[in-house]
Amino acid sequence: MIPPSRPIVLLTDFGLDDWYVGAMKSEIMKRVFDARIIDLCHGIPPHDVAAGAFVLKAALGSLPEASVLCCVVDPGVGSARRAICGKIGDWYFAGPDNGLATALLEHAGAFDLHEITSPKFQAENPGATFHGRDLFAPAAAMLALGIPPRKAGPEITDPVRLDLDPEETPGGIRARVMLVDRFGNLITNLWREQYEQKLGDYPTISAGPFTIQGISKTFNDVEPGAPLAYWGSAGTLEIAVNQGSAADRVSRSLRLEATSKPPHGMEILIHTH
């Protein structure tokens, strides 16, 4: 009996208005007709590799073991950056070697990665500007079918890693906004499991126009329209406005043009004493 193919998880900055995601899925299904594809996220801010790596870290606990993570946030497409695929811990990965796999590498330790050079791991006549379709989707399909990663090409022993952690300062922590969700909540890179004890019971949190005392459990801990900080479902500190948009408030305070998102990378300062 032939075992089922491994699930394939897609993470991109392509959005859903264009044909790019559909083209990737088509390339996968040419090779794996009964492919099981999970759309994790296609709304990563364009070219924001750190945001893509952050989402992958936040989602790891929800992803099936042995699934193939096909990740494409690739501002260096067509350049000298390497296209890689292989096994990282309990998962498989296909994507650019630009730090997207950082969370996997941190979590797993052991890895078996290879540069995608074999024509069998590529679309026919691949181009230089759409490696999501031409390299990473075919490579993900091959991994899903159980083809050994070593057949993709030369081994990679030094994959690129990003620093996704906040900065500790005297008396506090300097975090960053990594993402803004559709509700306008500001999602930071301050992970609860690492920093909850360091924050103490009643830290002072400065985020754009907001100065917030303490960390709430639910939105209803504050009045409608009031800002709050809380531990979000991703496991990190988030800034929100009850029944409103923290992003809109920040944008207005910074006098940004019509946008619902403040600049990614905006600093969040947490004073612990």
C-alpha positions, 0 to 999 in steps of 0.5 A, a space after each residue: 500500500 502506497 502511504 499518503 503524501 505529506 501535507 504541504 503548508 504554504 506561507 507567502 507574501 503573495 496575497 490572494 488578489 493575483 494568480 501566484 498562489 494558484 500557480 504554486 498549487 498547480 505545480 504541486 498538484 502536477 506532481 501530487 494529484 491528491 496533495 493535502 495543502 494548508 494555506 497558513 498565510 498569504 498576507 505576510 507584508 511584502 518582502 518582510 522576511 522577519 514577519 514571515 519567520 515570526 508567523 512560522 514560529 507562532 504557528 509551529 505548534 499547530 502544524 502537523 509533524 512531517 508536513 512540508 513547509 513551502 515558504 516564499 517571502 523572497 525579496 532576493 529572488 533571482 539573486 545569489 541567495 540560495 534556494 533550499 529544501 530538506 528536513 529540519 527536525 520534525 518538518 520539511 522545508 522548501 524556500 529561500 535561504 534568507 532566514 525564513 526557516 529560523 524558527 524551525 532551526 531554533 526549535 529542531 537543532 538537527 537539519 538536513 538541507 540541500 540547495 535546489 539544483 536538480 532539474 527534477 526538483 524544479 519546473 520545466 524552464 524555470 524563470 528568474 522571478 517566480 521561484 515560488 512556482 518554479 523551484 519551491 512548489 516542485 521541491 515541496 511536492 518532491 519532499 511530500 512524495 518522500 523523495 530524499 532531500 539529498 537528491 535536490 542538490 549539494 548539502 547546505 551546512 550554514 543556513 541563514 538565521 535571523 535574530 527575532 528576539 527583543 532587546 533587553 535594556 537596563 530597566 526594561 525590554 525593547 520589543 518590535 511590532 512584527 505584524 498587524 492583524 485585520 483587527 488592528 492589533 499590534 503583535 510583538 516579538 516579546 514571547 510570553 514563555 521567555 519574558 513573562 517573569 521578567 516583566 513582573 506584575 505591573 510593567 509600563 508599556 509604551 507603544 506609539 501614542 499609548 502608555 499602558 500600565 500592566 497586562 490585561 487578560 481580556 479585552 473587557 478588562 478595559 473600557 471600549 476605546 481604551 488601549 490594553 496590552 495582553 498575551 495573544 494567541 501567538 504567545 507574544 505580547 500584543 497591543 490593542 484597543 478594545 472594540 477599536 484599532 490600535 493600528 489606526 490610532 498609531 497611524 493617526 498619531 504619526 500622521 500617516 497617509 490612509 493606512 491601517 498599519 503602522 510601520 512594521 518594526 515600530 518599537 514597543 518599550 516595556 519598563 519593568 521597574 
